[in-house]
Amino acid sequence: MPRNANGQRPSKADLPQKTCPACNRPFSWRRKWKDCWNTVRYCSERCRNQPSQKGRR
């Protein structure tokens, strides 16, 4: 995230959030995702590697 006009970083409450489709929990922007935030879908490797729950009832 770029710094604002005062040279400070935005607070954690101001960071964008998404909801993980595997665990349905919200997760926030991380610096390591700055170049690929639009393609990030899961909050963690564990959720990404978890088998899909669709149609398993």
All heavy atoms as a GROMACS GRO file, in nm:
protein
  477
    1MET      N    1   0.084  -0.117   0.000
    1MET     CA    2   0.000   0.000   0.000
    1MET      C    3   0.088   0.124   0.000
    1MET      O    4   0.183   0.131   0.077
    1MET     CB    5  -0.086   0.004   0.126
    1MET     CG    6  -0.207  -0.081   0.124
    1MET     SD    7  -0.342   0.015   0.059
    1MET     CE    8  -0.424  -0.111  -0.029
    2PRO      N    9   0.056   0.218  -0.080
    2PRO     CA   10   0.135   0.341  -0.080
    2PRO      C   11   0.108   0.423   0.045
    2PRO      O   12   0.004   0.410   0.109
    2PRO     CB   13   0.086   0.414  -0.205
    2PRO     CG   14  -0.047   0.357  -0.233
    2PRO     CD   15  -0.047   0.217  -0.179
    3ARG      N   16   0.204   0.505   0.075
    3ARG     CA   17   0.188   0.594   0.191
    3ARG      C   18   0.097   0.710   0.152
    3ARG      O   19   0.085   0.745   0.037
    3ARG     CB   20   0.324   0.646   0.234
    3ARG     CG   21   0.413   0.537   0.287
    3ARG     CD   22   0.550   0.593   0.322
    3ARG     NE   23   0.639   0.486   0.360
    3ARG     CZ   24   0.660   0.448   0.486
    3ARG    NH1   25   0.599   0.508   0.583
    3ARG    NH2   26   0.742   0.350   0.513
    4ASN      N   27   0.033   0.769   0.252
    4ASN     CA   28  -0.055   0.882   0.222
    4ASN      C   29   0.027   1.011   0.219
    4ASN      O   30   0.149   1.009   0.227
    4ASN     CB   31  -0.171   0.889   0.322
    4ASN     CG   32  -0.126   0.914   0.464
    4ASN    OD1   33  -0.014   0.956   0.488
    4ASN    ND2   34  -0.214   0.888   0.558
    5ALA      N   35  -0.039   1.124   0.208
    5ALA     CA   36   0.029   1.253   0.192
    5ALA      C   37   0.119   1.286   0.311
    5ALA      O   38   0.218   1.357   0.296
    5ALA     CB   39  -0.074   1.364   0.172
    6ASN      N   40   0.087   1.235   0.429
    6ASN     CA   41   0.168   1.263   0.548
    6ASN      C   42   0.285   1.168   0.562
    6ASN      O   43   0.361   1.178   0.658
    6ASN     CB   44   0.081   1.254   0.674
    6ASN     CG   45  -0.027   1.358   0.675
    6ASN    OD1   46  -0.011   1.464   0.618
    6ASN    ND2   47  -0.138   1.327   0.739
    7GLY      N   48   0.299   1.070   0.473
    7GLY     CA   49   0.407   0.974   0.481
    7GLY      C   50   0.376   0.855   0.570
    7GLY      O   51   0.462   0.773   0.596
    8GLN      N   52   0.252   0.842   0.614
    8GLN     CA   53   0.214   0.732   0.702
    8GLN      C   54   0.136   0.629   0.622
    8GLN      O   55   0.071   0.660   0.523
    8GLN     CB   56   0.127   0.784   0.816
    8GLN     CG   57   0.199   0.882   0.904
    8GLN     CD   58   0.105   0.942   1.008
    8GLN    OE1   59  -0.016   0.924   1.001
    8GLN    NE2   60   0.162   1.015   1.102
    9ARG      N   61   0.143   0.507   0.668
    9ARG     CA   62   0.064   0.401   0.604
    9ARG      C   63  -0.079   0.406   0.657
    9ARG      O   64  -0.103   0.449   0.769
    9ARG     CB   65   0.125   0.265   0.637
    9ARG     CG   66   0.260   0.247   0.576
    9ARG     CD   67   0.317   0.112   0.612
    9ARG     NE   68   0.455   0.106   0.571
    9ARG     CZ   69   0.497   0.047   0.460
    9ARG    NH1   70   0.412  -0.012   0.382
    9ARG    NH2   71   0.624   0.046   0.429
   10PRO      N   72  -0.174   0.358   0.576
   10PRO     CA   73  -0.312   0.354   0.625
   10PRO      C   74  -0.326   0.254   0.739
   10PRO      O   75  -0.249   0.158   0.749
   10PRO     CB   76  -0.392   0.308   0.504
   10PRO     CG   77  -0.295   0.261   0.404
   10PRO     CD   78  -0.160   0.311   0.442
   11SER      N   79  -0.425   0.274   0.824
   11SER     CA   80  -0.446   0.182   0.935
   11SER      C   81  -0.502   0.051   0.882
   11SER      O   82  -0.553   0.042   0.771
   11SER     CB   83  -0.542   0.242   1.038
   11SER     OG   84  -0.671   0.252   0.983
   12LYS      N   85  -0.496  -0.054   0.964
   12LYS     CA   86  -0.543  -0.185   0.922
   12LYS      C   87  -0.692  -0.184   0.891
   12LYS      O   88  -0.739  -0.260   0.807
   12LYS     CB   89  -0.513  -0.290   1.028
   12LYS     CG   90  -0.366  -0.322   1.037
   12LYS     CD   91  -0.342  -0.439   1.128
   12LYS     CE   92  -0.194  -0.474   1.130
   12LYS     NZ   93  -0.168  -0.595   1.205
   13ALA      N   94  -0.767  -0.098   0.956
   13ALA     CA   95  -0.910  -0.089   0.932
   13ALA      C   96  -0.940  -0.034   0.793
   13ALA      O   97  -1.048  -0.058   0.739
   13ALA     CB   98  -0.977  -0.003   1.038
   14ASP      N   99  -0.846   0.038   0.734
   14ASP     CA  100  -0.867   0.098   0.603
   14ASP      C  101  -0.824   0.008   0.488
   14ASP      O  102  -0.845   0.043   0.372
   14ASP     CB  103  -0.788   0.230   0.593
   14ASP     CG  104  -0.839   0.334   0.691
   14ASP    OD1  105  -0.956   0.326   0.731
   14ASP    OD2  106  -0.760   0.422   0.729
   15LEU      N  107  -0.766  -0.107   0.517
   15LEU     CA  108  -0.720  -0.197   0.411
   15LEU      C  109  -0.838  -0.271   0.348
   15LEU      O  110  -0.937  -0.300   0.416
   15LEU     CB  111  -0.620  -0.299   0.468
   15LEU     CG  112  -0.491  -0.242   0.522
   15LEU    CD1  113  -0.408  -0.352   0.586
   15LEU    CD2  114  -0.412  -0.173   0.413
   16PRO      N  115  -0.830  -0.303   0.219
   16PRO     CA  116  -0.940  -0.377   0.156
   16PRO      C  117  -0.952  -0.518   0.212
   16PRO      O  118  -0.855  -0.576   0.259
   16PRO     CB  119  -0.901  -0.380   0.008
   16PRO     CG  120  -0.760  -0.339  -0.001
   16PRO     CD  121  -0.724  -0.270   0.126
   17GLN      N  122  -1.072  -0.572   0.207
   17GLN     CA  123  -1.099  -0.706   0.257
   17GLN      C  124  -1.172  -0.789   0.154
   17GLN      O  125  -1.242  -0.736   0.068
   17GLN     CB  126  -1.185  -0.702   0.384
   17GLN     CG  127  -1.114  -0.657   0.506
   17GLN     CD  128  -1.199  -0.680   0.630
   17GLN    OE1  129  -1.320  -0.698   0.622
   17GLN    NE2  130  -1.135  -0.679   0.745
   18LYS      N  131  -1.156  -0.921   0.164
   18LYS     CA  132  -1.229  -1.018   0.084
   18LYS      C  133  -1.275  -1.129   0.177
   18LYS      O  134  -1.226  -1.141   0.289
   18LYS     CB  135  -1.139  -1.079  -0.024
   18LYS     CG  136  -1.100  -0.983  -0.134
   18LYS     CD  137  -1.022  -1.056  -0.240
   18LYS     CE  138  -0.983  -0.964  -0.352
   18LYS     NZ  139  -0.912  -1.035  -0.459
   19THR      N  140  -1.366  -1.214   0.129
   19THR     CA  141  -1.412  -1.329   0.206
   19THR      C  142  -1.360  -1.455   0.138
   19THR      O  143  -1.375  -1.473   0.017
   19THR     CB  144  -1.565  -1.333   0.213
   19THR    OG1  145  -1.611  -1.211   0.271
   19THR    CG2  146  -1.613  -1.450   0.297
   20CYS      N  147  -1.300  -1.543   0.216
   20CYS     CA  148  -1.245  -1.668   0.165
   20CYS      C  149  -1.361  -1.763   0.131
   20CYS      O  150  -1.447  -1.788   0.216
   20CYS     CB  151  -1.154  -1.730   0.269
   20CYS     SG  152  -1.086  -1.890   0.221
   21PRO      N  153  -1.364  -1.818   0.009
   21PRO     CA  154  -1.474  -1.910  -0.026
   21PRO      C  155  -1.465  -2.045   0.044
   21PRO      O  156  -1.565  -2.116   0.054
   21PRO     CB  157  -1.460  -1.927  -0.178
   21PRO     CG  158  -1.320  -1.892  -0.208
   21PRO     CD  159  -1.276  -1.793  -0.104
   22ALA      N  160  -1.349  -2.083   0.096
   22ALA     CA  161  -1.333  -2.212   0.162
   22ALA      C  162  -1.380  -2.208   0.308
   22ALA      O  163  -1.449  -2.298   0.354
   22ALA     CB  164  -1.188  -2.257   0.156
   23CYS      N  165  -1.343  -2.103   0.380
   23CYS     CA  166  -1.377  -2.097   0.523
   23CYS      C  167  -1.477  -1.986   0.557
   23CYS      O  168  -1.519  -1.974   0.671
   23CYS     CB  169  -1.250  -2.079   0.606
   23CYS     SG  170  -1.163  -1.924   0.579
   24ASN      N  171  -1.513  -1.905   0.459
   24ASN     CA  172  -1.609  -1.794   0.475
   24ASN      C  173  -1.567  -1.692   0.580
   24ASN      O  174  -1.651  -1.626   0.640
   24ASN     CB  175  -1.749  -1.848   0.508
   24ASN     CG  176  -1.808  -1.923   0.393
   24ASN    OD1  177  -1.794  -1.882   0.279
   24ASN    ND2  178  -1.870  -2.035   0.422
   25ARG      N  179  -1.438  -1.678   0.600
   25ARG     CA  180  -1.388  -1.576   0.692
   25ARG      C  181  -1.331  -1.460   0.612
   25ARG      O  182  -1.274  -1.478   0.505
   25ARG     CB  183  -1.278  -1.634   0.780
   25ARG     CG  184  -1.326  -1.736   0.876
   25ARG     CD  185  -1.213  -1.784   0.962
   25ARG     NE  186  -1.259  -1.884   1.056
   25ARG     CZ  187  -1.179  -1.950   1.137
   25ARG    NH1  188  -1.050  -1.930   1.135
   25ARG    NH2  189  -1.228  -2.039   1.220
   26PRO      N  190  -1.342  -1.338   0.667
   26PRO     CA  191  -1.284  -1.223   0.598
   26PRO      C  192  -1.132  -1.222   0.616
   26PRO      O  193  -1.081  -1.265   0.720
   26PRO     CB  194  -1.348  -1.103   0.666
   26PRO     CG  195  -1.387  -1.153   0.801
   26PRO     CD  196  -1.418  -1.299   0.785
   27PHE      N  197  -1.061  -1.176   0.514
   27PHE     CA  198  -0.917  -1.157   0.525
   27PHE      C  199  -0.879  -1.027   0.459
   27PHE      O  200  -0.946  -0.980   0.367
   27PHE     CB  201  -0.838  -1.276   0.468
   27PHE     CG  202  -0.858  -1.300   0.320
   27PHE    CD1  203  -0.765  -1.253   0.229
   27PHE    CD2  204  -0.966  -1.371   0.273
   27PHE    CE1  205  -0.781  -1.276   0.094
   27PHE    CE2  206  -0.983  -1.396   0.139
   27PHE     CZ  207  -0.890  -1.348   0.048
   28SER      N  208  -0.773  -0.965   0.509
   28SER     CA  209  -0.732  -0.833   0.464
   28SER      C  210  -0.613  -0.840   0.369
   28SER      O  211  -0.541  -0.939   0.363
   28SER     CB  212  -0.692  -0.747   0.584
   28SER     OG  213  -0.802  -0.729   0.668
   29TRP      N  214  -0.595  -0.729   0.300
   29TRP     CA  215  -0.483  -0.711   0.209
   29TRP      C  216  -0.352  -0.730   0.283
   29TRP      O  217  -0.338  -0.688   0.398
   29TRP     CB  218  -0.491  -0.570   0.152
   29TRP     CG  219  -0.386  -0.534   0.054
   29TRP    CD1  220  -0.393  -0.547  -0.080
   29TRP    CD2  221  -0.258  -0.473   0.081
   29TRP    NE1  222  -0.279  -0.501  -0.139
   29TRP    CE2  223  -0.193  -0.455  -0.042
   29TRP    CE3  224  -0.193  -0.435   0.197
   29TRP    CZ2  225  -0.068  -0.399  -0.052
   29TRP    CZ3  226  -0.067  -0.380   0.187
   29TRP    CH2  227  -0.007  -0.362   0.064
   30ARG      N  228  -0.256  -0.797   0.217
   30ARG     CA  229  -0.121  -0.814   0.272
   30ARG      C  230  -0.021  -0.759   0.173
   30ARG      O  231  -0.045  -0.760   0.052
   30ARG     CB  232  -0.090  -0.962   0.295
   30ARG     CG  233  -0.176  -1.026   0.399
   30ARG     CD  234  -0.135  -1.169   0.418
   30ARG     NE  235  -0.228  -1.240   0.503
   30ARG     CZ  236  -0.225  -1.370   0.523
   30ARG    NH1  237  -0.136  -1.444   0.462
   30ARG    NH2  238  -0.312  -1.426   0.602
   31ARG      N  239   0.090  -0.713   0.223
   31ARG     CA  240   0.191  -0.654   0.137
   31ARG      C  241   0.238  -0.750   0.028
   31ARG      O  242   0.262  -0.710  -0.085
   31ARG     CB  243   0.310  -0.607   0.219
   31ARG     CG  244   0.413  -0.534   0.135
   31ARG     CD  245   0.530  -0.489   0.215
   31ARG     NE  246   0.486  -0.388   0.309
   31ARG     CZ  247   0.561  -0.343   0.408
   31ARG    NH1  248   0.681  -0.390   0.427
   31ARG    NH2  249   0.515  -0.250   0.489
   32LYS      N  250   0.247  -0.880   0.060
   32LYS     CA  251   0.293  -0.976  -0.040
   32LYS      C  252   0.193  -0.992  -0.154
   32LYS      O  253   0.227  -1.045  -0.260
   32LYS     CB  254   0.325  -1.111   0.023
   32LYS     CG  255   0.205  -1.188   0.074
   32LYS     CD  256   0.249  -1.320   0.131
   32LYS     CE  257   0.132  -1.406   0.174
   32LYS     NZ  258   0.178  -1.534   0.224
   33TRP      N  259   0.069  -0.947  -0.136
   33TRP     CA  260  -0.033  -0.954  -0.240
   33TRP      C  261  -0.048  -0.824  -0.316
   33TRP      O  262  -0.143  -0.809  -0.393
   33TRP     CB  263  -0.167  -0.991  -0.178
   33TRP     CG  264  -0.175  -1.130  -0.122
   33TRP    CD1  265  -0.104  -1.240  -0.163
   33TRP    CD2  266  -0.259  -1.174  -0.016
   33TRP    NE1  267  -0.140  -1.349  -0.089
   33TRP    CE2  268  -0.235  -1.312   0.003
   33TRP    CE3  269  -0.352  -1.111   0.065
   33TRP    CZ2  270  -0.301  -1.387   0.099
   33TRP    CZ3  271  -0.418  -1.186   0.161
   33TRP    CH2  272  -0.392  -1.322   0.177
   34LYS      N  273   0.042  -0.728  -0.298
   34LYS     CA  274   0.023  -0.595  -0.359
   34LYS      C  275   0.015  -0.601  -0.511
   34LYS      O  276  -0.055  -0.521  -0.571
   34LYS     CB  277   0.133  -0.499  -0.314
   34LYS     CG  278   0.270  -0.530  -0.368
   34LYS     CD  279   0.371  -0.429  -0.319
   34LYS     CE  280   0.509  -0.465  -0.372
   34LYS     NZ  281   0.608  -0.371  -0.326
   35ASP      N  282   0.084  -0.694  -0.575
   35ASP     CA  283   0.083  -0.702  -0.721
   35ASP      C  284  -0.025  -0.794  -0.776
   35ASP      O  285  -0.052  -0.792  -0.895
   35ASP     CB  286   0.220  -0.750  -0.772
   35ASP     CG  287   0.330  -0.652  -0.740
   35ASP    OD1  288   0.302  -0.530  -0.737
   35ASP    OD2  289   0.444  -0.696  -0.717
   36CYS      N  290  -0.086  -0.876  -0.691
   36CYS     CA  291  -0.184  -0.974  -0.741
   36CYS      C  292  -0.312  -0.977  -0.658
   36CYS      O  293  -0.382  -1.079  -0.657
   36CYS     CB  294  -0.120  -1.112  -0.746
   36CYS     SG  295  -0.065  -1.172  -0.586
   37TRP      N  296  -0.347  -0.868  -0.590
   37TRP     CA  297  -0.465  -0.866  -0.503
   37TRP      C  298  -0.593  -0.901  -0.580
   37TRP      O  299  -0.683  -0.966  -0.528
   37TRP     CB  300  -0.479  -0.730  -0.436
   37TRP     CG  301  -0.601  -0.715  -0.352
   37TRP    CD1  302  -0.706  -0.632  -0.375
   37TRP    CD2  303  -0.634  -0.786  -0.231
   37TRP    NE1  304  -0.801  -0.645  -0.275
   37TRP    CE2  305  -0.758  -0.739  -0.186
   37TRP    CE3  306  -0.569  -0.883  -0.157
   37TRP    CZ2  307  -0.820  -0.786  -0.071
   37TRP    CZ3  308  -0.631  -0.931  -0.042
   37TRP    CH2  309  -0.755  -0.882   0.000
   38ASN      N  310  -0.601  -0.862  -0.706
   38ASN     CA  311  -0.721  -0.891  -0.784
   38ASN      C  312  -0.740  -1.039  -0.810
   38ASN      O  313  -0.852  -1.084  -0.834
   38ASN     CB  314  -0.717  -0.816  -0.917
   38ASN     CG  315  -0.725  -0.666  -0.896
   38ASN    OD1  316  -0.783  -0.620  -0.800
   38ASN    ND2  317  -0.665  -0.591  -0.986
   39THR      N  318  -0.634  -1.117  -0.807
   39THR     CA  319  -0.645  -1.260  -0.834
   39THR      C  320  -0.648  -1.346  -0.707
   39THR      O  321  -0.674  -1.466  -0.716
   39THR     CB  322  -0.528  -1.308  -0.923
   39THR    OG1  323  -0.406  -1.284  -0.855
   39THR    CG2  324  -0.529  -1.235  -1.055
   40VAL      N  325  -0.623  -1.287  -0.591
   40VAL     CA  326  -0.624  -1.362  -0.464
   40VAL      C  327  -0.766  -1.401  -0.430
   40VAL      O  328  -0.856  -1.318  -0.430
   40VAL     CB  329  -0.562  -1.277  -0.350
   40VAL    CG1  330  -0.579  -1.346  -0.216
   40VAL    CG2  331  -0.417  -1.248  -0.377
   41ARG      N  332  -0.788  -1.530  -0.404
   41ARG     CA  333  -0.921  -1.579  -0.368
   41ARG      C  334  -0.927  -1.638  -0.228
   41ARG      O  335  -1.031  -1.635  -0.164
   41ARG     CB  336  -0.966  -1.686  -0.468
   41ARG     CG  337  -0.991  -1.631  -0.606
   41ARG     CD  338  -1.042  -1.737  -0.700
   41ARG     NE  339  -1.162  -1.800  -0.649
   41ARG     CZ  340  -1.203  -1.922  -0.683
   41ARG    NH1  341  -1.135  -1.994  -0.767
   41ARG    NH2  342  -1.314  -1.972  -0.631
   42TYR      N  343  -0.819  -1.699  -0.183
   42TYR     CA  344  -0.818  -1.772  -0.056
   42TYR      C  345  -0.731  -1.701   0.047
   42TYR      O  346  -0.633  -1.636   0.012
   42TYR     CB  347  -0.768  -1.914  -0.078
   42TYR     CG  348  -0.855  -1.992  -0.174
   42TYR    CD1  349  -0.818  -2.008  -0.306
   42TYR    CD2  350  -0.973  -2.049  -0.131
   42TYR    CE1  351  -0.898  -2.078  -0.394
   42TYR    CE2  352  -1.055  -2.120  -0.218
   42TYR     CZ  353  -1.016  -2.134  -0.350
   42TYR     OH  354  -1.096  -2.203  -0.435
   43CYS      N  355  -0.762  -1.721   0.174
   43CYS     CA  356  -0.689  -1.654   0.282
   43CYS      C  357  -0.556  -1.722   0.313
   43CYS      O  358  -0.467  -1.660   0.370
   43CYS     CB  359  -0.775  -1.647   0.406
   43CYS     SG  360  -0.820  -1.807   0.476
   44SER      N  361  -0.542  -1.851   0.277
   44SER     CA  362  -0.421  -1.924   0.313
   44SER      C  363  -0.399  -2.041   0.218
   44SER      O  364  -0.488  -2.078   0.141
   44SER     CB  365  -0.433  -1.977   0.455
   44SER     OG  366  -0.537  -2.072   0.463
   45GLU      N  367  -0.282  -2.099   0.226
   45GLU     CA  368  -0.251  -2.220   0.148
   45GLU      C  369  -0.342  -2.335   0.190
   45GLU      O  370  -0.383  -2.416   0.108
   45GLU     CB  371  -0.104  -2.260   0.168
   45GLU     CG  372  -0.006  -2.168   0.100
   45GLU     CD  373  -0.011  -2.182  -0.051
   45GLU    OE1  374  -0.029  -2.294  -0.101
   45GLU    OE2  375   0.004  -2.078  -0.119
   46ARG      N  376  -0.371  -2.343   0.318
   46ARG     CA  377  -0.457  -2.450   0.368
   46ARG      C  378  -0.595  -2.445   0.302
   46ARG      O  379  -0.648  -2.546   0.258
   46ARG     CB  380  -0.471  -2.439   0.520
   46ARG     CG  381  -0.558  -2.545   0.580
   46ARG     CD  382  -0.566  -2.529   0.730
   46ARG     NE  383  -0.652  -2.631   0.786
   46ARG     CZ  384  -0.682  -2.641   0.912
   46ARG    NH1  385  -0.633  -2.555   0.998
   46ARG    NH2  386  -0.761  -2.735   0.956
   47CYS      N  387  -0.652  -2.326   0.294
   47CYS     CA  388  -0.783  -2.312   0.230
   47CYS      C  389  -0.773  -2.336   0.080
   47CYS      O  390  -0.865  -2.393   0.020
   47CYS     CB  391  -0.840  -2.174   0.257
   47CYS     SG  392  -0.907  -2.156   0.424
   48ARG      N  393  -0.666  -2.293   0.018
   48ARG     CA  394  -0.650  -2.312  -0.125
   48ARG      C  395  -0.638  -2.460  -0.162
   48ARG      O  396  -0.691  -2.505  -0.263
   48ARG     CB  397  -0.526  -2.238  -0.175
   48ARG     CG  398  -0.513  -2.236  -0.326
   48ARG     CD  399  -0.401  -2.146  -0.369
   48ARG     NE  400  -0.270  -2.197  -0.332
   48ARG     CZ  401  -0.202  -2.287  -0.403
   48ARG    NH1  402  -0.251  -2.336  -0.514
   48ARG    NH2  403  -0.084  -2.328  -0.362
   49ASN      N  404  -0.573  -2.538  -0.077
   49ASN     CA  405  -0.553  -2.680  -0.102
   49ASN      C  406  -0.668  -2.769  -0.053
   49ASN      O  407  -0.670  -2.888  -0.082
   49ASN     CB  408  -0.422  -2.727  -0.038
   49ASN     CG  409  -0.303  -2.664  -0.104
   49ASN    OD1  410  -0.303  -2.639  -0.224
   49ASN    ND2  411  -0.200  -2.638  -0.027
   50GLN      N  412  -0.761  -2.711   0.020
   50GLN     CA  413  -0.874  -2.786   0.073
   50GLN      C  414  -0.966  -2.827  -0.042
   50GLN      O  415  -0.997  -2.747  -0.129
   50GLN     CB  416  -0.950  -2.697   0.172
   50GLN     CG  417  -1.055  -2.765   0.250
   50GLN     CD  418  -1.114  -2.669   0.353
   50GLN    OE1  419  -1.108  -2.548   0.337
   50GLN    NE2  420  -1.172  -2.725   0.456
   51PRO      N  421  -1.013  -2.952  -0.043
   51PRO     CA  422  -1.105  -2.994  -0.150
   51PRO      C  423  -1.235  -2.915  -0.144
   51PRO      O  424  -1.280  -2.874  -0.037
   51PRO     CB  425  -1.132  -3.141  -0.121
   51PRO     CG  426  -1.063  -3.174   0.004
   51PRO     CD  427  -0.984  -3.058   0.051
   52SER      N  428  -1.293  -2.894  -0.258
   52SER     CA  429  -1.417  -2.818  -0.269
   52SER      C  430  -1.530  -2.888  -0.194
   52SER      O  431  -1.542  -3.010  -0.196
   52SER     CB  432  -1.455  -2.801  -0.415
   52SER     OG  433  -1.578  -2.735  -0.426
   53GLN      N  434  -1.615  -2.812  -0.129
   53GLN     CA  435  -1.728  -2.867  -0.054
   53GLN      C  436  -1.856  -2.866  -0.135
   53GLN      O  437  -1.961  -2.907  -0.087
   53GLN     CB  438  -1.749  -2.786   0.074
   53GLN     CG  439  -1.631  -2.793   0.170
   53GLN     CD  440  -1.608  -2.933   0.222
   53GLN    OE1  441  -1.702  -3.008   0.248
   53GLN    NE2  442  -1.483  -2.971   0.236
   54LYS      N  443  -1.853  -2.818  -0.260
   54LYS     CA  444  -1.974  -2.810  -0.343
   54LYS      C  445  -2.022  -2.949  -0.380
   54LYS      O  446  -1.945  -3.036  -0.421
   54LYS     CB  447  -1.945  -2.731  -0.468
   54LYS     CG  448  -1.916  -2.585  -0.440
   54LYS     CD  449  -1.886  -2.511  -0.568
   54LYS     CE  450  -1.850  -2.368  -0.539
   54LYS     NZ  451  -1.812  -2.296  -0.658
   55GLY      N  452  -2.151  -2.974  -0.365
   55GLY     CA  453  -2.212  -3.098  -0.406
   55GLY      C  454  -2.179  -3.217  -0.318
   55GLY      O  455  -2.194  -3.330  -0.359
   56ARG      N  456  -2.138  -3.198  -0.196
   56ARG     CA  457  -2.100  -3.308  -0.108
   56ARG      C  458  -2.202  -3.329   0.003
   56ARG      O  459  -2.166  -3.352   0.115
   56ARG     CB  460  -1.964  -3.280  -0.045
   56ARG     CG  461  -1.851  -3.295  -0.139
   56ARG     CD  462  -1.726  -3.302  -0.059
   56ARG     NE  463  -1.620  -3.356  -0.142
   56ARG     CZ  464  -1.503  -3.393  -0.098
   56ARG    NH1  465  -1.477  -3.384   0.029
   56ARG    NH2  466  -1.413  -3.439  -0.177
   57ARG      N  467  -2.329  -3.321  -0.025
   57ARG     CA  468  -2.428  -3.340   0.082
   57ARG      C  469  -2.511  -3.459   0.058
   57ARG      O  470  -2.536  -3.519  -0.030
   57ARG     CB  471  -2.515  -3.218   0.096
   57ARG     CG  472  -2.437  -3.104   0.155
   57ARG     CD  473  -2.531  -2.992   0.185
   57ARG     NE  474  -2.450  -2.872   0.211
   57ARG     CZ  475  -2.495  -2.771   0.273
   57ARG    NH1  476  -2.618  -2.768   0.316
   57ARG    NH2  477  -2.421  -2.667   0.294
   0.00000   0.00000   0.00000
